[in-house]
């Protein structure tokens, strides 16, 4: 029961990091 929510949280956290990194690089390019 704990494995599924934990995996979902990790995936959500990963998505946040991907977006954050993309925005940071995009601002550096401008």
Secondary structure, 3 states (H helix, E strand, C coil): CHHHHHHHHHHHHHHHHHHHHHHHHHHHHC
